[in-house]
Amino acid sequence: MFVDAIVGGKGSGKTPLMLEEMDRMASDKNNNIVFIEYGQGVEHLVPYSVRRIDLREYPVRGYGQLIAFLAGMNAKDYDISHIYIDSIFKVVRDDNLDHLASFIKDLEALGKQVDCKMTVAVSCDLDELPDDVRHFARAQ
């Protein structure tokens, strides 16, 4: 699988888990990692070798535009090994779980096509996720 969803309620530790994983992965010089968030919050905790993107600086709205943005990033920088997306509902400003399910499928297809692992933080309970998304999830 190319998609991993860290799922849990607000304040359950999803972002610290992502940062911990990023830190471990950043120690390998062969990894090319991107961290996407909406707004500034953890920029001082992101390893210096990780490219941090604040989506407030780009006109990306919704899941469709985010997939296009990610595809464009991978087209330009073909050796991205991992993309972390923190607080997906904030990033796309859409918390509709059916839209999330469609996005996760598209993300899996993109990850497979460009050989890039994608980790997404989702603020909801595991049992709220649609069945076809649940197998990508790990509860926090």
N, CA, C and O atoms as a DFTB+ gen file, in Angstrom:
560 C
 N C O
     1  1       0.836      -1.189       0.000
     2  2       0.000       0.000       0.000
     3  2       0.876       1.246       0.000
     4  3       1.925       1.291       0.642
     5  1       0.430       2.230      -0.719
     6  2       1.163       3.487      -0.810
     7  2       0.579       4.562       0.083
     8  3       1.184       5.621       0.255
     9  1      -0.600       4.304       0.661
    10  2      -1.253       5.281       1.528
    11  2      -1.389       4.722       2.928
    12  3      -1.733       3.559       3.135
    13  1      -1.109       5.589       3.875
    14  2      -1.236       5.267       5.289
    15  2      -1.993       6.418       5.934
    16  3      -1.569       7.569       5.837
    17  1      -3.099       6.123       6.584
    18  2      -3.879       7.167       7.245
    19  2      -3.750       7.004       8.761
    20  3      -4.078       5.957       9.319
    21  1      -3.270       8.051       9.404
    22  2      -3.209       8.065      10.870
    23  2      -4.510       8.697      11.332
    24  3      -4.769       9.872      11.070
    25  1      -5.320       7.916      12.015
    26  2      -6.675       8.332      12.351
    27  2      -6.845       8.450      13.857
    28  3      -6.394       7.588      14.612
    29  1      -7.494       9.517      14.285
    30  2      -7.791       9.703      15.700
    31  2      -8.433      11.054      15.922
    32  3      -8.373      11.940      15.070
    33  1      -9.042      11.194      17.071
    34  2      -9.679      12.460      17.420
    35  2      -8.669      13.578      17.570
    36  3      -7.461      13.352      17.640
    37  1      -9.197      14.788      17.618
    38  2      -8.345      15.962      17.785
    39  2      -7.550      15.829      19.089
    40  3      -8.105      15.493      20.135
    41  1      -6.241      16.098      19.007
    42  2      -5.389      16.019      20.189
    43  2      -4.949      14.618      20.559
    44  3      -4.445      14.397      21.660
    45  1      -5.134      13.658      19.646
    46  2      -4.781      12.269      19.967
    47  2      -3.321      11.926      19.666
    48  3      -2.881      10.809      19.941
    49  1      -2.568      12.872      19.105
    50  2      -1.147      12.620      18.874
    51  2      -0.772      12.254      17.458
    52  3       0.301      11.693      17.234
    53  1      -1.621      12.554      16.502
    54  2      -1.327      12.214      15.101
    55  2      -0.117      12.986      14.574
    56  3       0.780      12.400      13.969
    57  1      -0.095      14.290      14.802
    58  2       1.016      15.104      14.295
    59  2       2.340      14.722      14.937
    60  3       3.325      14.570      14.214
    61  1       2.420      14.557      16.266
    62  2       3.696      14.117      16.843
    63  2       4.174      12.776      16.282
    64  3       5.374      12.564      16.110
    65  1       3.236      11.877      15.999
    66  2       3.610      10.593      15.399
    67  2       4.197      10.805      14.009
    68  3       5.205      10.190      13.661
    69  1       3.575      11.669      13.215
    70  2       4.102      11.972      11.884
    71  2       5.498      12.579      11.979
    72  3       6.400      12.201      11.232
    73  1       5.667      13.519      12.900
    74  2       6.963      14.179      13.061
    75  2       8.039      13.191      13.491
    76  3       9.182      13.276      13.040
    77  1       7.682      12.270      14.347
    78  2       8.631      11.244      14.796
    79  2       9.052      10.356      13.621
    80  3      10.237      10.068      13.450
    81  1       8.080       9.927      12.816
    82  2       8.387       9.112      11.640
    83  2       9.255       9.888      10.650
    84  3      10.227       9.356      10.113
    85  1       8.891      11.158      10.412
    86  2       9.666      11.994       9.498
    87  2      11.107      12.127       9.956
    88  3      12.038      12.052       9.154
    89  1      11.276      12.323      11.243
    90  2      12.617      12.475      11.800
    91  2      13.454      11.224      11.540
    92  3      14.620      11.318      11.157
    93  1      12.852      10.056      11.751
    94  2      13.553       8.791      11.490
    95  2      13.898       8.661      10.007
    96  3      15.018       8.296       9.649
    97  1      12.934       8.960       9.163
    98  2      13.153       8.815       7.722
    99  2      14.154       9.843       7.190
   100  3      14.907       9.555       6.261
   101  1      14.160      11.032       7.776
   102  2      15.063      12.095       7.320
   103  2      16.517      11.755       7.586
   104  3      17.410      12.334       6.968
   105  1      16.771      10.822       8.498
   106  2      18.153      10.436       8.782
   107  2      18.777       9.664       7.614
   108  3      20.000       9.564       7.518
   109  1      17.940       9.123       6.732
   110  2      18.419       8.442       5.530
   111  2      18.528       9.475       4.411
   112  3      17.514       9.992       3.941
   113  1      19.729       9.770       3.991
   114  2      19.977      10.807       2.987
   115  2      19.330      10.495       1.634
   116  3      19.181      11.392       0.804
   117  1      18.944       9.238       1.402
   118  2      18.316       8.857       0.141
   119  2      16.834       9.217       0.083
   120  3      16.230       9.184      -0.990
   121  1      16.246       9.558       1.222
   122  2      14.831       9.907       1.259
   123  2      14.639      11.376       0.903
   124  3      15.415      12.236       1.318
   125  1      13.615      11.643       0.142
   126  2      13.223      12.996      -0.238
   127  2      11.795      13.175       0.272
   128  3      10.853      12.656      -0.326
   129  1      11.634      13.895       1.357
   130  2      10.373      13.955       2.101
   131  2       9.749      15.335       2.001
   132  3      10.439      16.355       2.032
   133  1       8.412      15.345       1.879
   134  2       7.642      16.581       1.844
   135  2       6.603      16.522       2.962
   136  3       5.951      15.497       3.164
   137  1       6.459      17.621       3.677
   138  2       5.455      17.738       4.739
   139  2       4.521      18.880       4.368
   140  3       4.963      20.010       4.161
   141  1       3.224      18.581       4.285
   142  2       2.222      19.575       3.910
   143  2       1.315      19.844       5.100
   144  3       0.808      18.926       5.745
   145  1       1.125      21.137       5.371
   146  2       0.204      21.543       6.426
   147  2      -0.525      22.791       5.971
   148  3      -0.164      23.399       4.964
   149  1      -1.545      23.168       6.712
   150  2      -2.280      24.393       6.435
   151  2      -2.043      25.334       7.595
   152  3      -2.586      25.143       8.684
   153  1      -1.237      26.344       7.362
   154  2      -0.868      27.263       8.434
   155  2       0.422      26.805       9.076
   156  3       0.936      25.719       8.806
   157  1       0.915      27.655       9.920
   158  2       2.144      27.317      10.620
   159  2       1.797      26.817      12.006
   160  3       0.902      27.343      12.668
   161  1       2.497      25.820      12.425
   162  2       2.247      25.265      13.737
   163  2       3.410      24.434      14.231
   164  3       3.775      24.488      15.405
   165  1       3.985      23.668      13.331
   166  2       5.062      22.768      13.752
   167  2       6.324      22.967      12.931
   168  3       7.210      22.113      12.932
   169  1       6.408      24.092      12.229
   170  2       7.550      24.303      11.332
   171  2       8.889      24.160      12.025
   172  3       9.859      23.721      11.407
   173  1       8.962      24.517      13.285
   174  2      10.228      24.412      14.016
   175  2      10.556      22.966      14.414
   176  3      11.666      22.687      14.868
   177  1       9.597      22.049      14.246
   178  2       9.822      20.643      14.584
   179  2      10.110      19.770      13.359
   180  3      10.505      18.612      13.491
   181  1       9.910      20.327      12.190
   182  2      10.140      19.571      10.958
   183  2      11.643      19.546      10.677
   184  3      12.279      20.600      10.654
   185  1      12.222      18.362      10.463
   186  2      13.660      18.281      10.176
   187  2      14.038      19.181       9.000
   188  3      13.270      19.338       8.051
   189  1      15.230      19.767       9.079
   190  2      15.660      20.729       8.066
   191  2      15.716      20.132       6.662
   192  3      15.573      20.864       5.682
   193  1      15.919      18.835       6.545
   194  2      16.025      18.206       5.227
   195  2      14.660      17.920       4.594
   196  3      14.589      17.525       3.430
   197  1      13.585      18.117       5.349
   198  2      12.229      17.872       4.853
   199  2      11.680      19.163       4.258
   200  3      11.752      20.223       4.879
   201  1      11.137      19.066       3.062
   202  2      10.523      20.251       2.451
   203  2       9.151      20.460       3.068
   204  3       8.280      19.596       2.969
   205  1       8.962      21.606       3.704
   206  2       7.702      21.942       4.364
   207  2       6.911      22.879       3.472
   208  3       7.432      23.885       2.992
   209  1       5.642      22.538       3.254
   210  2       4.773      23.365       2.422
   211  2       3.565      23.784       3.243
   212  3       2.845      22.949       3.789
   213  1       3.356      25.098       3.322
   214  2       2.165      25.656       3.952
   215  2       1.185      25.933       2.818
   216  3       1.411      26.836       2.013
   217  1       0.095      25.164       2.746
   218  2      -0.825      25.291       1.625
   219  2      -1.596      26.603       1.622
   220  3      -2.310      26.890       0.661
   221  1      -1.471      27.402       2.668
   222  2      -2.087      28.734       2.623
   223  2      -1.426      29.583       1.542
   224  3      -2.023      30.544       1.057
   225  1      -0.212      29.238       1.168
   226  2       0.545      30.004       0.175
   227  2       0.190      29.628      -1.265
   228  3       0.714      30.231      -2.202
   229  1      -0.689      28.645      -1.456
   230  2      -1.050      28.175      -2.789
   231  2      -2.570      28.160      -2.931
   232  3      -3.283      27.980      -1.944
   233  1      -3.064      28.346      -4.141
   234  2      -4.521      28.348      -4.342
   235  2      -5.092      26.931      -4.481
   236  3      -5.748      26.615      -5.474
   237  1      -4.841      26.101      -3.497
   238  2      -5.313      24.716      -3.519
   239  2      -6.536      24.614      -2.619
   240  3      -6.457      24.875      -1.419
   241  1      -7.671      24.232      -3.208
   242  2      -8.910      24.088      -2.454
   243  2      -9.565      22.766      -2.850
   244  3      -9.792      22.512      -4.033
   245  1      -9.855      21.958      -1.896
   246  2     -10.552      20.706      -2.165
   247  2      -9.616      19.552      -2.490
   248  3      -8.425      19.733      -2.743
   249  1     -10.200      18.366      -2.474
   250  2      -9.437      17.140      -2.703
   251  2      -8.905      17.050      -4.136
   252  3      -7.767      16.629      -4.348
   253  1      -9.717      17.440      -5.112
   254  2      -9.290      17.358      -6.509
   255  2      -8.082      18.224      -6.792
   256  3      -7.147      17.800      -7.472
   257  1      -8.103      19.445      -6.266
   258  2      -6.966      20.333      -6.468
   259  2      -5.732      19.845      -5.715
   260  3      -4.607      20.033      -6.178
   261  1      -5.940      19.219      -4.555
   262  2      -4.796      18.689      -3.813
   263  2      -4.139      17.547      -4.581
   264  3      -2.912      17.473      -4.644
   265  1      -4.939      16.657      -5.163
   266  2      -4.362      15.570      -5.972
   267  2      -3.567      16.159      -7.139
   268  3      -2.466      15.693      -7.435
   269  1      -4.115      17.176      -7.798
   270  2      -3.418      17.811      -8.914
   271  2      -2.112      18.456      -8.435
   272  3      -1.090      18.370      -9.116
   273  1      -2.145      19.096      -7.276
   274  2      -0.951      19.719      -6.696
   275  2       0.121      18.664      -6.425
   276  3       1.291      18.860      -6.755
   277  1      -0.287      17.545      -5.821
   278  2       0.657      16.464      -5.508
   279  2       1.232      15.845      -6.783
   280  3       2.423      15.542      -6.854
   281  1       0.377      15.663      -7.783
   282  2       0.851      15.110      -9.061
   283  2       1.862      16.062      -9.699
   284  3       2.883      15.624     -10.229
   285  1       1.579      17.357      -9.646
   286  2       2.507      18.342     -10.194
   287  2       3.831      18.353      -9.461
   288  3       4.891      18.459     -10.079
   289  1       3.770      18.242      -8.130
   290  2       5.010      18.173      -7.346
   291  2       5.842      16.984      -7.775
   292  3       7.054      17.097      -7.954
   293  1       5.186      15.836      -7.940
   294  2       5.904      14.621      -8.325
   295  2       6.393      14.676      -9.765
   296  3       7.399      14.048     -10.093
   297  1       5.713      15.404     -10.619
   298  2       6.166      15.549     -12.003
   299  2       7.456      16.363     -12.055
   300  3       8.350      16.072     -12.849
   301  1       7.543      17.372     -11.214
   302  2       8.729      18.222     -11.189
   303  2       9.873      17.558     -10.433
   304  3      11.025      17.593     -10.865
   305  1       9.540      16.962      -9.313
   306  2      10.543      16.358      -8.428
   307  2      10.252      14.860      -8.359
   308  3       9.603      14.387      -7.426
   309  1      10.733      14.128      -9.343
   310  2      10.370      12.723      -9.520
   311  2      10.935      11.784      -8.466
   312  3      10.584      10.604      -8.460
   313  1      11.791      12.260      -7.579
   314  2      12.375      11.355      -6.588
   315  2      11.820      11.565      -5.169
   316  3      12.472      11.200      -4.191
   317  1      10.630      12.147      -5.056
   318  2      10.005      12.277      -3.736
   319  2       9.687      10.869      -3.229
   320  3       9.030      10.087      -3.917
   321  1      10.154      10.558      -2.037
   322  2       9.953       9.214      -1.490
   323  2       8.749       9.140      -0.555
   324  3       8.135       8.082      -0.413
   325  1       8.412      10.259       0.080
   326  2       7.318      10.237       1.051
   327  2       6.705      11.630       1.175
   328  3       7.411      12.637       1.221
   329  1       5.384      11.660       1.228
   330  2       4.654      12.901       1.462
   331  2       3.782      12.707       2.694
   332  3       3.011      11.751       2.784
   333  1       3.915      13.625       3.634
   334  2       3.077      13.646       4.834
   335  2       2.098      14.805       4.701
   336  3       2.498      15.923       4.377
   337  1       0.828      14.546       4.947
   338  2      -0.188      15.594       4.914
   339  2      -0.825      15.655       6.293
   340  3      -1.508      14.722       6.714
   341  1      -0.598      16.754       6.987
   342  2      -1.136      16.918       8.340
   343  2      -2.526      17.542       8.272
   344  3      -2.762      18.469       7.497
   345  1      -3.430      17.037       9.076
   346  2      -4.781      17.608       9.222
   347  2      -5.468      17.787       7.867
   348  3      -5.749      18.909       7.443
   349  1      -5.729      16.684       7.209
   350  2      -6.279      16.714       5.852
   351  2      -7.544      17.561       5.748
   352  3      -7.732      18.252       4.747
   353  1      -8.407      17.525       6.744
   354  2      -9.641      18.305       6.662
   355  2      -9.368      19.806       6.662
   356  3     -10.109      20.564       6.036
   357  1      -8.318      20.245       7.354
   358  2      -7.921      21.661       7.332
   359  2      -7.298      22.011       5.988
   360  3      -7.559      23.077       5.430
   361  1      -6.481      21.115       5.480
   362  2      -5.773      21.357       4.217
   363  2      -6.767      21.565       3.075
   364  3      -6.622      22.506       2.295
   365  1      -7.767      20.702       2.970
   366  2      -8.710      20.789       1.848
   367  2      -9.986      21.543       2.194
   368  3     -10.771      21.893       1.312
   369  1     -10.184      21.787       3.469
   370  2     -11.389      22.460       3.970
   371  2     -12.661      21.730       3.558
   372  3     -13.629      22.333       3.096
   373  1     -12.626      20.424       3.740
   374  2     -13.763      19.568       3.410
   375  2     -13.672      18.339       4.308
   376  3     -12.725      17.560       4.197
   377  1     -14.649      18.159       5.198
   378  2     -14.608      17.004       6.104
   379  2     -15.639      15.935       5.740
   380  3     -15.988      15.098       6.572
   381  1     -16.124      15.965       4.499
   382  2     -17.059      14.955       4.026
   383  2     -16.305      13.635       3.850
   384  3     -15.359      13.554       3.067
   385  1     -16.729      12.607       4.582
   386  2     -16.001      11.339       4.567
   387  2     -16.108      10.598       3.237
   388  3     -15.214       9.823       2.894
   389  1     -17.179      10.819       2.487
   390  2     -17.274      10.212       1.151
   391  2     -16.246      10.845       0.215
   392  3     -15.638      10.159      -0.605
   393  1     -16.057      12.158       0.344
   394  2     -15.037      12.833      -0.463
   395  2     -13.647      12.345      -0.067
   396  3     -12.778      12.155      -0.918
   397  1     -13.448      12.145       1.243
   398  2     -12.168      11.615       1.722
   399  2     -11.910      10.232       1.127
   400  3     -10.789       9.936       0.714
   401  1     -12.931       9.389       1.080
   402  2     -12.774       8.030       0.540
   403  2     -12.334       8.074      -0.916
   404  3     -11.447       7.323      -1.321
   405  1     -12.942       8.937      -1.692
   406  2     -12.569       9.083      -3.101
   407  2     -11.130       9.601      -3.224
   408  3     -10.370       9.134      -4.072
   409  1     -10.767      10.557      -2.382
   410  2      -9.408      11.107      -2.374
   411  2      -8.376      10.036      -2.043
   412  3      -7.335       9.954      -2.694
   413  1      -8.657       9.218      -1.037
   414  2      -7.714       8.169      -0.624
   415  2      -7.480       7.186      -1.779
   416  3      -6.351       6.746      -1.996
   417  1      -8.528       6.844      -2.509
   418  2      -8.372       5.962      -3.675
   419  2      -7.486       6.620      -4.732
   420  3      -6.599       5.982      -5.298
   421  1      -7.739       7.907      -4.991
   422  2      -6.916       8.632      -5.963
   423  2      -5.473       8.744      -5.482
   424  3      -4.537       8.636      -6.275
   425  1      -5.301       8.958      -4.192
   426  2      -3.967       9.077      -3.610
   427  2      -3.206       7.758      -3.726
   428  3      -2.010       7.750      -4.019
   429  1      -3.891       6.660      -3.498
   430  2      -3.267       5.346      -3.644
   431  2      -2.812       5.126      -5.095
   432  3      -1.713       4.628      -5.339
   433  1      -3.662       5.500      -6.042
   434  2      -3.308       5.350      -7.461
   435  2      -2.107       6.228      -7.809
   436  3      -1.202       5.786      -8.517
   437  1      -2.092       7.472      -7.316
   438  2      -0.966       8.366      -7.572
   439  2       0.310       7.831      -6.938
   440  3       1.362       7.817      -7.577
   441  1       0.224       7.389      -5.685
   442  2       1.394       6.842      -4.997
   443  2       1.997       5.672      -5.744
   444  3       3.217       5.556      -5.859
   445  1       1.146       4.815      -6.244
   446  2       1.610       3.655      -7.012
   447  2       2.275       4.094      -8.311
   448  3       3.317       3.565      -8.698
   449  1       1.662       5.067      -8.976
   450  2       2.181       5.545     -10.256
   451  2       3.553       6.198     -10.112
   452  3       4.426       6.005     -10.959
   453  1       3.747       6.971      -9.040
   454  2       5.007       7.718      -8.883
   455  2       5.943       7.079      -7.860
   456  3       7.007       7.624      -7.566
   457  1       5.550       5.926      -7.319
   458  2       6.336       5.204      -6.324
   459  2       6.685       6.093      -5.120
   460  3       7.850       6.301      -4.782
   461  1       5.632       6.599      -4.503
   462  2       5.785       7.512      -3.367
   463  2       4.795       7.128      -2.275
   464  3       3.604       6.962      -2.535
   465  1       5.287       6.991      -1.080
   466  2       4.436       6.675       0.076
   467  2       3.791       7.967       0.574
   468  3       4.447       9.005       0.653
   469  1       2.497       7.896       0.909
   470  2       1.758       9.064       1.382
   471  2       1.144       8.752       2.738
   472  3       0.476       7.732       2.905
   473  1       1.371       9.628       3.701
   474  2       0.773       9.481       5.026
   475  2      -0.110      10.693       5.282
   476  3       0.319      11.837       5.130
   477  1      -1.350      10.422       5.675
   478  2      -2.349      11.463       5.865
   479  2      -2.887      11.383       7.295
   480  3      -3.243      10.303       7.767
   481  1      -2.946      12.530       7.983
   482  2      -3.551      12.589       9.318
   483  2      -5.019      12.965       9.170
   484  3      -5.356      13.990       8.579
   485  1      -5.893      12.107       9.722
   486  2      -7.336      12.302       9.607
   487  2      -7.928      12.423      11.008
   488  3      -7.795      11.512      11.826
   489  1      -8.575      13.543      11.276
   490  2      -9.179      13.781      12.593
   491  2     -10.608      13.264      12.627
   492  3     -11.560      14.003      12.377
   493  1     -10.737      11.988      12.941
   494  2     -12.048      11.378      13.176
   495  2     -11.801      10.025      13.840
   496  3     -10.667       9.550      13.906
   497  1     -12.863       9.425      14.321
   498  2     -12.740       8.108      14.926
   499  2     -12.680       7.047      13.838
   500  3     -13.298       7.188      12.783
   501  1     -11.937       5.994      14.103
   502  2     -11.760       4.919      13.135
   503  2     -13.102       4.349      12.675
   504  3     -13.281       4.060      11.492
   505  1     -14.030       4.189      13.592
   506  2     -15.321       3.592      13.233
   507  2     -16.195       4.522      12.389
   508  3     -17.219       4.082      11.866
   509  1     -15.821       5.785      12.245
   510  2     -16.556       6.724      11.395
   511  2     -16.133       6.622       9.939
   512  3     -16.872       7.048       9.051
   513  1     -14.961       6.066       9.682
   514  2     -14.437       5.996       8.315
   515  2     -15.251       5.038       7.454
   516  3     -15.720       4.009       7.943
   517  1     -15.422       5.368       6.180
   518  2     -16.046       4.413       5.260
   519  2     -15.206       3.134       5.191
   520  3     -13.987       3.175       5.356
   521  1     -15.862       2.014       4.950
   522  2     -15.177       0.719       4.944
   523  2     -13.991       0.674       3.988
   524  3     -12.953       0.100       4.317
   525  1     -14.137       1.276       2.805
   526  2     -13.054       1.195       1.818
   527  2     -11.853       2.063       2.173
   528  3     -10.826       1.990       1.499
   529  1     -11.958       2.874       3.205
   530  2     -10.828       3.679       3.674
   531  2     -10.193       3.049       4.911
   532  3      -9.008       3.238       5.184
   533  1     -10.986       2.313       5.634
   534  2     -10.542       1.774       6.926
   535  2      -9.293       0.908       6.816
   536  3      -8.475       0.901       7.736
   537  1      -9.124       0.185       5.722
   538  2      -7.939      -0.683       5.617
   539  2      -6.646       0.112       5.406
   540  3      -5.557      -0.453       5.513
   541  1      -6.746       1.402       5.110
   542  2      -5.562       2.252       5.012
   543  2      -5.199       2.848       6.370
   544  3      -4.120       3.417       6.533
   545  1      -6.098       2.719       7.338
   546  2      -5.994       3.465       8.595
   547  2      -5.280       2.696       9.700
   548  3      -5.343       1.472       9.804
   549  1      -4.603       3.488      10.509
   550  2      -4.109       2.988      11.774
   551  2      -4.577       3.984      12.821
   552  3      -4.370       5.191      12.696
   553  1      -5.204       3.458      13.838
   554  2      -5.780       4.316      14.873
   555  2      -4.682       4.881      15.767
   556  3      -3.678       4.224      16.043
   557  1      -4.896       6.092      16.203
   558  2      -3.954       6.747      17.114
   559  2      -4.632       6.942      18.439
   560  3      -4.028       7.478      19.368
